[in-house]
Amino acid sequence: MRNNVQPSASARIQTTDDEQAAAQRSVDRAFPAVAAFLASTDAPQVTPPSVDHLMDAPLQQLVDELGITLDESSIDEPGFTGYAYVTRNRVVVSLPPNRSELEHDCMARYLIGTAFKVDGLPPLPEPFRVVDITADVQREQAPAAGCADHEGRGSW
């Protein structure tokens, strides 16, 4: 894969205590469930980057600092520009193959910014847009979770 990037385990963002505290307050307000999860684990906390850092840092450095997995998608439709998949433990940014370096770089940064809810991230220019399908996926998975018959098999 052309853009398979593995983050280094030792990469950390260097910030002051005041910056870390302010960022943590922002995360706590915006994502109370995430804040509660992070407070209950020993997992390292990552401070979301500023817009300036998101746009100016070398992409590889940004990926390493944030512990992101950047890979190549198997989706190569002309209108598809990539996706970010976010779990409690990781962020995967997947981009289509055979795109220009400019498109790859811009979309990777924008999807990273969206995944980390970077304050001040400007909207994408037309015709590009980011669609959050989290609620749609959760609605589709909810009935499936309750569809097991008395033997534990799915009944569709």
C-alpha positions in Angstrom: 0.0 0.0 0.0 1.4 3.3 -1.0 0.4 5.3 2.1 0.5 2.7 4.9 2.0 4.6 7.8 2.5 3.0 11.2 2.8 5.5 14.1 5.7 5.2 16.4 4.8 4.0 19.9 6.9 6.6 21.6 5.6 9.7 19.8 4.1 12.3 22.1 2.9 15.8 21.7 5.0 18.3 23.7 2.8 20.9 25.3 2.8 23.0 28.4 0.8 22.1 31.5 -1.6 25.0 30.9 -2.2 23.9 27.2 -2.8 20.4 28.4 -5.3 21.5 31.1 -7.1 23.8 28.6 -7.3 21.0 26.0 -8.5 18.5 28.6 -11.3 20.9 29.7 -12.4 21.3 26.1 -12.5 17.5 25.7 -14.4 17.0 29.0 -17.0 19.6 27.9 -17.4 18.3 24.3 -17.1 14.6 25.0 -18.2 13.6 28.5 -18.3 9.9 27.7 -14.9 10.0 26.2 -13.6 12.0 29.1 -15.1 9.4 31.6 -13.5 6.5 29.6 -10.1 8.2 29.5 -10.2 9.0 33.2 -10.9 5.3 33.9 -8.0 3.9 32.0 -4.3 4.1 31.9 -4.3 4.9 28.2 -2.1 7.8 27.2 -4.1 10.9 26.4 -3.6 12.8 23.2 -4.1 16.5 23.0 -5.9 17.5 19.8 -3.7 19.6 17.6 -4.3 23.3 16.8 -5.5 24.2 13.3 -2.0 25.7 12.7 -0.2 22.5 13.7 -2.7 20.4 11.8 -2.1 22.3 8.6 1.6 23.1 8.9 3.3 20.0 10.5 4.6 17.4 8.1 1.9 14.8 7.7 4.1 11.9 8.9 4.9 13.9 12.1 1.2 14.5 12.7 0.3 10.9 12.2 3.1 9.8 14.6 2.1 12.4 17.3 -1.5 11.5 17.3 -1.1 7.7 16.9 -3.1 7.6 13.8 -3.2 4.7 11.3 -3.1 6.0 7.8 -3.9 3.5 5.1 -5.2 3.0 1.6 -8.9 2.3 1.1 -10.1 -0.3 -1.3 -12.9 2.2 -2.3 -11.7 3.9 -5.5 -15.0 5.6 -6.7 -14.4 9.0 -8.2 -16.5 11.0 -5.7 -15.0 9.2 -2.6 -12.2 11.1 -0.9 -11.7 9.0 2.2 -13.0 8.3 5.7 -11.9 8.4 9.3 -12.9 5.5 11.6 -12.7 6.4 15.3 -12.8 4.0 18.2 -11.9 4.4 21.9 -8.4 3.2 21.2 -7.5 4.5 17.7 -8.2 6.6 14.7 -7.8 5.1 11.2 -7.8 7.5 8.2 -8.3 5.6 5.0 -7.8 7.3 1.6 -8.5 6.1 -1.9 -5.6 5.0 -4.1 -4.4 6.8 -7.2 -5.1 10.4 -6.1 -2.8 13.3 -6.4 -0.4 14.0 -3.5 -2.2 17.3 -2.9 -5.6 15.7 -2.5 -4.1 12.9 -0.4 -2.4 15.4 2.0 -5.4 17.8 2.2 -8.0 15.1 2.8 -5.8 13.3 5.4 -5.4 16.5 7.3 -9.0 17.4 7.1 -10.2 13.9 8.2 -7.7 14.0 11.1 -9.0 17.4 12.1 -12.6 16.2 12.0 -11.8 13.0 13.9 -10.1 15.0 16.7 -12.8 17.8 16.6 -10.1 20.5 16.1 -11.5 23.9 17.1 -11.5 26.4 14.3 -11.2 23.9 11.4 -12.6 25.7 8.4 -15.2 23.9 6.2 -14.1 22.1 3.1 -14.7 24.0 -0.2 -17.5 22.9 -2.5 -18.1 20.3 -3.7 -16.3 18.5 -0.9 -18.1 17.6 2.3 -17.7 15.4 5.4 -20.7 13.2 6.4 -20.8 11.7 9.9 -22.6 8.4 9.6 -22.1 7.3 13.2 -25.8 7.7 14.1 -26.9 5.8 11.0 -24.6 2.9 11.8 -25.7 2.8 15.5 -29.4 2.8 14.4 -28.7 -0.1 12.0 -26.8 -2.1 14.6 -29.3 -1.6 17.4 -32.0 -3.9 16.0 -29.4 -6.5 14.9 -28.2 -6.7 18.5 -31.7 -7.8 19.6 -32.3 -10.3 16.8 -30.9 -13.5 18.4 -33.3 -16.3 18.8 -33.5 -18.5 21.9 -30.4 -20.5 20.8 -28.3 -17.4 20.3 -28.5 -17.5 16.5 -29.4 -14.4 14.5 -32.9 -14.5 13.1 -33.3 -12.1 10.2 
